[in-house]
Amino acid sequence: MTRTATTVWFDGKLLEDDQLQLHALTHAMHYGSSVFEGIRVYATPDGPAIFRLREHVDRLVAGAAIYGMELAWDANGIAEAIVATVRASGRTAAYVRPLAYFGGETVRLAPGKECETHLMIAVLPFDGILPGPGVPQFRATVSPFMKTPSRALPSTVKAGGHYTNSIRALAEAQARGFDETLLLNDRGDVAEGSGENLFVVRDGVVITNDADADILLGITRASVLALAREAGITTRVRPLTRDDLAACDEAFFTGTAAEVVPIVQIDDRNLGKEGPITERLRTTYADVVRGRRPAPGPWLTVVSPA
């Protein structure tokens, strides 16, 4: 197996890396009608382990239902398929992308009965968002593009078409020399990054927002909140404002790929090096997902050999 090979499961069958084929009129290719997850596999002392598998699968199933996708597998079946695909990949560290989507051979907007629902699981090599040693850190900017309101597209669903909003905002930020972007919602409050949730630290309190801010309720976000509370760190869930960006002592992003990433600059404000609370949560999270310290719950699904 090459370093870049991807192990693919499609509608119940394992395929070779180059065997998956899509029709040119696949509905999801034209209209973004898909829901997906990003799931990490970590090397642990007990073997490769999938982080918070059931939480990811439950969110996938819920999102598919909202968009009217009829999955041929229930949550248990999907979880079992993910474990089997990870096992078949032979990888000890990986990124898993389950994706449910409307297929079909039509250009009609409404998928109807013509567009059957497919389920794909891809397992690919992944060690982190930035290669090499050192702690990743981001310079962020407030985007001129608004986060799509949940009244238009449900932010609690991780859907393919939703991410055109993030693609546009991130490209604009990177063109101005920043690493990430911060999108505001239609009330002018801070929503989230292009693919991460936002936390700020003010006077020792860890603060993040909630679904009513038009964010995706990240599984890493929930995990970090649980770890902070377990460590005795005060947490608060409330709207985040631009004043929070101007006055916070620390700020960081959370996400499956990113894990916990310090924000060292917001526009022209330099926050300096990683703060102590961010560092504590980042290292605790890194230890938990890699099985070096106990998790607050059954967060790791160990993939046993065949």
C-alpha angles and dihedrals in degrees: 000000000000122000091251099043116126122211110218132197114189125183093332101321133095112232135194116258094263101036101086111103131182128197114245090241096051105149095226092055091057102035107022092243098162139104122207148168136218112216129178128221114202134194107243134173088260094050134268111343132191114226116233093336098171094049090054093047093048090053091049092051092047092049092049090052092052090056094044097250114156106213119204090214131056123223093274092051093048092049090051091049091052092051091049092049093049089049091050091051092062090215125141093194121033150134117245121206115190110184130183116194147162112258123179133120104262144099093215113125096221107066094209118163093320093073112066120200116251128193123210130181119194125186116196136169114271133162101168144310095278124037123227136035127314135056115298113236132182136220106208137193134196108253123233086217119086122234109250108261117241088235085070103033122008105247092200088069118081096217128165097231092052091067096069083082090057094042092056095045095046093048090053092049094048091048086060092051101261127128098218143010135228115215122206122215125232091274092057094251122127114267111177146293124280091274106355141068119244129234128182130191119217122175091341095310119121109220132188136158133244143226092287087069090063096254134141106251096238121212090216088051091055091046093052091049089053092048092048092052091046088053092052094250113146112243132192131189113205140119115301117223136193086255087064089056090051097045107032121118093211138006134190143172126231129200143132095264096032097042099188115342123181117231108220099176137027111192105305094344114102112207092185124219125347112298124237097250092047090049092049093050093042094053093042091052091047091052094047097050091048093049095246093124134019120274122225088247143001094303101145125070107196114215107221121207118268 
